[in-house]
Amino acid sequence: MNFSKRFLVKPGTRVRLADFDPDDTAGAHKHDVKKQLEENVAKLAKWHDRLYAENRRAVLLILQGMDTSGKDGTVAHVMSGLNPQGCRVTSFKQPSALELRHDFLWRVHHAVPARGEIGIFNRSHYEDVLIVRVHKLVPPNVWSRRYEQINAFERILAGNGVTVLKFFLHISKREQLERLRARLDDRTKLWKFSPDDVRERKLWKQYVAAYEDALSRCSTEAAPWFIIPANKKWVRNLAVSQILLETFERLQPKFPRPRIDPKSFRL
């Protein structure tokens, strides 16, 4: 199965999240996935070595989703085999005073992976058409212009050797409730719980509308969106790893040609 095609938001289509099943398994079975995920992680590590050695292109993964959708878990499980030397994870929190003095993309461009690197955004510039919109932090005539500004920014990245992959981790409202309860019941997870999670949950419909617009208006040939069913964590991890693997198989990074003849050296 081609996961890239299955979960792709085709550019130009209108997204309605109610049409996507967050419990979708893509025909996979849990007892088979552990081994396949281990194989994918190992293969990704080898492709990452080639990307790093080639030093010509970069890959950027963007993870977005409702609270508890599994952005941290995706990084922990799918990216576990990557070489930290060529991989950077950036979590975008509330903008600092310095960042607010610049345009909304300023802090994002600083975090774009360099050639040879894989960059992972845990949340991203899309917060400026999501939380900013839902909480009315700027007027509609400001955030509504940002969709095309984002598309232009991502086209620039793609045109300069950065492959952009955007994953919306799709969970149901009921699944979010179960995960919030689990945080309250587990001392090792309690640190993740915040009263803000409960307040944000009350705005579920507004966030759905904001995500639907972002997914519809910003899935492009240069930087496609993928809607990943994330109620089942093992499906989420498999789908993200498989799409990333399919991307590397398409990019085919190669080790550079050696600059010396190894036969001319005796050690």
C-alpha positions as a Markdown table, in Angstrom:
| # | Residue | x | y | z |
|---|---|---|---|---|
| 1 | Met | 0.0 | 0.0 | 0.0 |
| 2 | Asn | 1.2 | 3.5 | -0.8 |
| 3 | Phe | 0.6 | 5.5 | 2.4 |
| 4 | Ser | 1.5 | 8.7 | 0.8 |
| 5 | Lys | -1.4 | 8.5 | -1.7 |
| 6 | Arg | -3.8 | 7.1 | 0.9 |
| 7 | Phe | -3.5 | 9.9 | 3.4 |
| 8 | Leu | -2.6 | 12.8 | 1.1 |
| 9 | Val | -4.7 | 15.9 | 1.0 |
| 10 | Lys | -4.9 | 16.4 | -2.7 |
| 11 | Pro | -4.1 | 20.1 | -3.5 |
| 12 | Gly | -7.2 | 22.1 | -4.4 |
| 13 | Thr | -9.7 | 19.8 | -2.4 |
| 14 | Arg | -11.9 | 21.0 | 0.4 |
| 15 | Val | -11.3 | 19.1 | 3.6 |
| 16 | Arg | -14.1 | 18.1 | 6.0 |
| 17 | Leu | -12.5 | 16.3 | 8.9 |
| 18 | Ala | -15.8 | 14.5 | 9.6 |
| 19 | Asp | -15.1 | 12.5 | 6.4 |
| 20 | Phe | -11.8 | 11.1 | 7.8 |
| 21 | Asp | -11.9 | 8.3 | 10.3 |
| 22 | Pro | -9.4 | 8.7 | 13.1 |
| 23 | Asp | -9.7 | 5.0 | 13.8 |
| 24 | Asp | -8.7 | 4.0 | 10.3 |
| 25 | Thr | -6.0 | 1.2 | 10.4 |
| 26 | Ala | -5.2 | 1.3 | 6.6 |
| 27 | Gly | -5.7 | -2.5 | 6.6 |
| 28 | Ala | -2.8 | -3.0 | 9.1 |
| 29 | His | -2.9 | -5.3 | 12.1 |
| 30 | Lys | -1.4 | -4.3 | 15.4 |
| 31 | His | 0.5 | -7.6 | 15.9 |
| 32 | Asp | 2.3 | -7.1 | 12.6 |
| 33 | Val | 3.2 | -3.4 | 13.0 |
| 34 | Lys | 5.9 | -3.6 | 15.7 |
| 35 | Lys | 8.2 | -5.5 | 13.4 |
| 36 | Gln | 7.4 | -3.3 | 10.4 |
| 37 | Leu | 8.0 | -0.1 | 12.4 |
| 38 | Glu | 11.4 | -1.5 | 13.6 |
| 39 | Glu | 12.3 | -2.2 | 10.0 |
| 40 | Asn | 11.2 | 1.3 | 8.9 |
| 41 | Val | 13.1 | 3.0 | 11.6 |
| 42 | Ala | 16.3 | 1.1 | 10.6 |
| 43 | Lys | 15.8 | 2.0 | 6.9 |
| 44 | Leu | 15.2 | 5.6 | 7.8 |
| 45 | Ala | 18.5 | 5.7 | 9.7 |
| 46 | Lys | 20.3 | 4.5 | 6.5 |
| 47 | Trp | 18.6 | 7.0 | 4.3 |
| 48 | His | 19.4 | 9.7 | 6.9 |
| 49 | Asp | 23.1 | 8.8 | 6.6 |
| 50 | Arg | 22.9 | 9.3 | 2.9 |
| 51 | Leu | 21.1 | 12.6 | 3.2 |
| 52 | Tyr | 23.7 | 13.8 | 5.7 |
| 53 | Ala | 26.7 | 12.7 | 3.6 |
| 54 | Glu | 25.2 | 14.1 | 0.4 |
| 55 | Asn | 24.8 | 17.5 | 2.0 |
| 56 | Arg | 22.7 | 18.9 | -0.8 |
| 57 | Arg | 19.1 | 18.7 | 0.4 |
| 58 | Ala | 17.1 | 18.7 | 3.6 |
| 59 | Val | 13.8 | 17.2 | 4.8 |
| 60 | Leu | 11.3 | 19.1 | 7.1 |
| 61 | Leu | 8.5 | 17.3 | 8.9 |
| 62 | Ile | 5.7 | 19.4 | 10.4 |
| 63 | Leu | 3.6 | 17.8 | 13.1 |
| 64 | Gln | 0.3 | 19.5 | 14.0 |
| 65 | Gly | -2.8 | 18.2 | 15.8 |
| 66 | Met | -5.2 | 18.8 | 18.7 |
| 67 | Asp | -3.8 | 18.6 | 22.2 |
| 68 | Thr | -2.8 | 14.9 | 23.1 |
| 69 | Ser | -2.8 | 13.9 | 19.4 |
| 70 | Gly | 0.7 | 12.4 | 19.8 |
| 71 | Lys | 3.2 | 14.9 | 18.4 |
| 72 | Asp | 5.8 | 14.0 | 21.0 |
| 73 | Gly | 5.1 | 10.3 | 20.7 |
| 74 | Thr | 5.6 | 10.4 | 17.0 |
| 75 | Val | 9.0 | 12.0 | 17.4 |
| 76 | Ala | 10.0 | 9.4 | 20.1 |
| 77 | His | 8.9 | 6.3 | 18.1 |
| 78 | Val | 9.5 | 7.2 | 14.5 |
| 79 | Met | 12.6 | 9.3 | 14.7 |
| 80 | Ser | 14.4 | 7.1 | 17.3 |
| 81 | Gly | 17.0 | 5.7 | 14.9 |
| 82 | Leu | 18.1 | 9.1 | 13.4 |
| 83 | Asn | 21.5 | 10.4 | 14.0 |
| 84 | Pro | 21.2 | 13.4 | 16.4 |
| 85 | Gln | 24.0 | 15.1 | 14.6 |
| 86 | Gly | 21.8 | 15.6 | 11.6 |
| 87 | Cys | 18.4 | 15.9 | 13.2 |
| 88 | Arg | 16.9 | 18.8 | 15.0 |
| 89 | Val | 13.5 | 19.0 | 16.7 |
| 90 | Thr | 12.0 | 22.4 | 17.3 |
| 91 | Ser | 8.9 | 23.0 | 19.5 |
| 92 | Phe | 7.2 | 26.2 | 18.9 |
| 93 | Lys | 5.8 | 27.7 | 22.1 |
| 94 | Gln | 4.2 | 31.1 | 22.7 |
| 95 | Pro | 6.2 | 33.7 | 20.8 |
| 96 | Ser | 8.8 | 35.7 | 22.8 |
| 97 | Ala | 8.8 | 39.5 | 22.9 |
| 98 | Leu | 11.6 | 39.5 | 20.4 |
| 99 | Glu | 9.8 | 37.2 | 18.0 |
| 100 | Leu | 6.6 | 39.3 | 18.2 |
| 101 | Arg | 8.6 | 42.2 | 17.0 |
| 102 | His | 9.1 | 40.4 | 13.7 |
| 103 | Asp | 6.8 | 38.9 | 11.1 |
| 104 | Phe | 5.2 | 35.6 | 12.1 |
| 105 | Leu | 7.6 | 33.5 | 9.9 |
| 106 | Trp | 10.8 | 35.0 | 11.2 |
| 107 | Arg | 11.3 | 32.6 | 14.0 |
| 108 | Val | 10.3 | 29.7 | 11.8 |
| 109 | His | 12.8 | 30.4 | 9.1 |
| 110 | His | 15.6 | 30.3 | 11.7 |
| 111 | Ala | 14.6 | 26.7 | 12.5 |
| 112 | Val | 14.5 | 25.4 | 9.0 |
| 113 | Pro | 17.0 | 22.4 | 8.6 |
| 114 | Ala | 20.3 | 23.0 | 6.9 |
| 115 | Arg | 21.4 | 20.9 | 4.0 |
| 116 | Gly | 21.9 | 17.3 | 5.0 |
| 117 | Glu | 19.6 | 17.6 | 8.0 |
| 118 | Ile | 16.1 | 16.4 | 8.9 |
| 119 | Gly | 14.1 | 19.0 | 10.8 |
| 120 | Ile | 11.0 | 18.3 | 12.8 |
| 121 | Phe | 8.6 | 21.0 | 13.9 |
| 122 | Asn | 6.4 | 20.1 | 16.9 |
| 123 | Arg | 3.7 | 22.7 | 16.1 |
| 124 | Ser | 4.8 | 25.3 | 13.6 |
| 125 | His | 3.9 | 28.5 | 11.7 |
| 126 | Tyr | 0.4 | 27.1 | 11.3 |
| 127 | Glu | -0.3 | 28.2 | 14.9 |
| 128 | Asp | -0.6 | 31.6 | 13.3 |
| 129 | Val | -3.8 | 30.5 | 11.5 |
| 130 | Leu | -5.0 | 28.2 | 14.3 |
| 131 | Ile | -4.7 | 29.4 | 17.9 |
| 132 | Val | -4.3 | 33.0 | 16.7 |
| 133 | Arg | -7.5 | 32.7 | 14.8 |
| 134 | Val | -9.5 | 30.8 | 17.4 |
| 135 | His | -8.5 | 33.1 | 20.2 |
| 136 | Lys | -8.8 | 36.2 | 18.0 |
| 137 | Leu | -5.3 | 37.4 | 18.8 |
| 138 | Val | -5.2 | 39.3 | 15.5 |
| 139 | Pro | -8.0 | 40.6 | 13.2 |
| 140 | Pro | -9.4 | 38.3 | 10.5 |
| 141 | Asn | -7.9 | 40.5 | 7.8 |
| 142 | Val | -4.5 | 39.7 | 9.2 |
| 143 | Trp | -4.6 | 35.9 | 9.7 |
| 144 | Ser | -6.6 | 35.4 | 6.5 |
| 145 | Arg | -3.7 | 36.7 | 4.5 |
| 146 | Arg | -1.3 | 34.3 | 6.1 |
| 147 | Tyr | -2.4 | 31.2 | 4.1 |
| 148 | Glu | -0.9 | 32.5 | 0.9 |
| 149 | Gln | 2.1 | 33.8 | 2.8 |
| 150 | Ile | 2.7 | 30.3 | 4.2 |
| 151 | Asn | 2.3 | 28.8 | 0.8 |
| 152 | Ala | 4.8 | 31.2 | -0.7 |
| 153 | Phe | 7.2 | 30.5 | 2.2 |
| 154 | Glu | 7.0 | 26.8 | 1.7 |
| 155 | Arg | 7.4 | 27.1 | -2.1 |
| 156 | Ile | 10.7 | 29.0 | -1.4 |
| 157 | Leu | 11.9 | 26.1 | 0.9 |
| 158 | Ala | 10.9 | 23.5 | -1.7 |
| 159 | Gly | 12.6 | 25.5 | -4.5 |
| 160 | Asn | 15.8 | 25.5 | -2.4 |
| 161 | Gly | 16.1 | 21.8 | -1.7 |
| 162 | Val | 13.9 | 21.4 | 1.4 |
| 163 | Thr | 11.3 | 18.6 | 1.1 |
| 164 | Val | 8.4 | 19.7 | 3.3 |
| 165 | Leu | 6.0 | 17.0 | 4.7 |
| 166 | Lys | 3.1 | 18.1 | 6.9 |
| 167 | Phe | 1.2 | 15.7 | 9.1 |
| 168 | Phe | -2.1 | 16.4 | 10.8 |
| 169 | Leu | -2.5 | 13.9 | 13.6 |
| 170 | His | -6.2 | 13.3 | 13.6 |
| 171 | Ile | -7.9 | 12.2 | 16.8 |
| 172 | Ser | -11.5 | 12.2 | 18.0 |
| 173 | Lys | -12.8 | 14.3 | 20.8 |
| 174 | Arg | -13.6 | 11.2 | 22.8 |
| 175 | Glu | -10.0 | 9.9 | 22.4 |
| 176 | Gln | -8.7 | 13.2 | 23.6 |
| 177 | Leu | -10.8 | 12.9 | 26.7 |
| 178 | Glu | -9.4 | 9.5 | 27.4 |
| 179 | Arg | -5.9 | 10.7 | 27.0 |
| 180 | Leu | -6.5 | 13.7 | 29.3 |
| 181 | Arg | -7.9 | 11.4 | 31.9 |
| 182 | Ala | -4.9 | 9.1 | 31.6 |
| 183 | Arg | -2.6 | 12.0 | 32.3 |
| 184 | Leu | -4.5 | 12.8 | 35.5 |
| 185 | Asp | -4.3 | 9.2 | 36.6 |
| 186 | Asp | -0.6 | 8.6 | 35.9 |
| 187 | Arg | 2.0 | 10.3 | 38.0 |
| 188 | Thr | 4.5 | 9.9 | 35.2 |
| 189 | Lys | 2.3 | 11.8 | 32.8 |
| 190 | Leu | 0.7 | 14.3 | 35.2 |
| 191 | Trp | 3.4 | 16.9 | 34.4 |
| 192 | Lys | 1.9 | 17.0 | 30.9 |
| 193 | Phe | -1.5 | 18.0 | 32.1 |
| 194 | Ser | -2.5 | 21.7 | 32.1 |
| 195 | Pro | -5.8 | 23.4 | 32.9 |
| 196 | Asp | -5.4 | 25.1 | 29.5 |
| 197 | Asp | -6.0 | 21.6 | 28.0 |
| 198 | Val | -9.6 | 21.7 | 29.4 |
| 199 | Arg | -10.2 | 25.3 | 28.3 |
| 200 | Glu | -8.9 | 24.6 | 24.8 |
| 201 | Arg | -11.1 | 21.5 | 24.6 |
| 202 | Lys | -14.2 | 23.7 | 24.9 |
| 203 | Leu | -13.1 | 25.3 | 21.6 |
| 204 | Trp | -13.0 | 22.0 | 19.7 |
| 205 | Lys | -15.4 | 23.1 | 16.9 |
| 206 | Gln | -13.5 | 26.3 | 16.3 |
| 207 | Tyr | -10.2 | 24.4 | 16.0 |
| 208 | Val | -11.8 | 21.9 | 13.6 |
| 209 | Ala | -12.9 | 24.8 | 11.4 |
| 210 | Ala | -9.5 | 26.4 | 11.6 |
| 211 | Tyr | -7.7 | 23.1 | 10.7 |
| 212 | Glu | -10.1 | 22.4 | 7.9 |
| 213 | Asp | -9.2 | 25.8 | 6.3 |
| 214 | Ala | -5.4 | 25.3 | 6.8 |
| 215 | Leu | -5.5 | 21.8 | 5.4 |
| 216 | Ser | -7.7 | 22.9 | 2.4 |
| 217 | Arg | -5.8 | 26.0 | 1.6 |
| 218 | Cys | -2.2 | 25.0 | 2.3 |
| 219 | Ser | -1.9 | 21.5 | 0.9 |
| 220 | Thr | 0.2 | 22.1 | -2.2 |
| 221 | Glu | 2.4 | 20.2 | -4.6 |
| 222 | Ala | 5.4 | 21.9 | -3.0 |
| 223 | Ala | 4.3 | 21.1 | 0.6 |
| 224 | Pro | 1.5 | 18.6 | 0.9 |
| 225 | Trp | -0.6 | 17.8 | 4.0 |
| 226 | Phe | -1.3 | 14.3 | 5.1 |
| 227 | Ile | -4.2 | 13.5 | 7.5 |
| 228 | Ile | -3.0 | 10.7 | 9.7 |
| 229 | Pro | -5.5 | 8.6 | 11.7 |
| 230 | Ala | -4.1 | 8.9 | 15.2 |
| 231 | Asn | -6.6 | 7.4 | 17.6 |
| 232 | Lys | -4.4 | 4.2 | 17.5 |
| 233 | Lys | -0.9 | 5.2 | 18.2 |
| 234 | Trp | 0.6 | 2.2 | 16.3 |
| 235 | Val | -1.3 | 3.3 | 13.2 |
| 236 | Arg | 0.0 | 6.9 | 13.6 |
| 237 | Asn | 3.6 | 5.7 | 13.9 |
| 238 | Leu | 3.4 | 3.3 | 11.0 |
| 239 | Ala | 1.8 | 5.8 | 8.7 |
| 240 | Val | 4.3 | 8.6 | 9.4 |
| 241 | Ser | 7.3 | 6.3 | 9.2 |
| 242 | Gln | 6.0 | 4.8 | 5.9 |
| 243 | Ile | 5.3 | 8.2 | 4.3 |
| 244 | Leu | 8.8 | 9.4 | 5.3 |
| 245 | Leu | 10.3 | 6.2 | 3.9 |
| 246 | Glu | 8.4 | 6.5 | 0.6 |
| 247 | Thr | 9.7 | 10.1 | 0.4 |
| 248 | Phe | 13.3 | 9.0 | 0.8 |
| 249 | Glu | 12.9 | 6.3 | -1.8 |
| 250 | Arg | 11.7 | 8.9 | -4.2 |
| 251 | Leu | 14.5 | 11.4 | -3.3 |
| 252 | Gln | 17.2 | 8.7 | -3.5 |
| 253 | Pro | 20.0 | 10.7 | -1.6 |
| 254 | Lys | 23.4 | 9.2 | -2.5 |
| 255 | Phe | 26.8 | 9.1 | -0.8 |
| 256 | Pro | 29.2 | 11.5 | -2.6 |
| 257 | Arg | 31.9 | 10.1 | -4.7 |
| 258 | Pro | 35.2 | 9.7 | -2.8 |
| 259 | Arg | 37.8 | 12.4 | -3.4 |
| 260 | Ile | 40.7 | 10.0 | -3.0 |
| 261 | Asp | 41.7 | 6.5 | -4.2 |
| 262 | Pro | 41.6 | 4.3 | -1.1 |
| 263 | Lys | 44.1 | 2.0 | -2.8 |
| 264 | Ser | 46.7 | 4.7 | -2.6 |
| 265 | Phe | 46.8 | 4.7 | 1.2 |
| 266 | Arg | 48.3 | 2.1 | 3.4 |
| 267 | Leu | 47.5 | 2.3 | 7.1 |
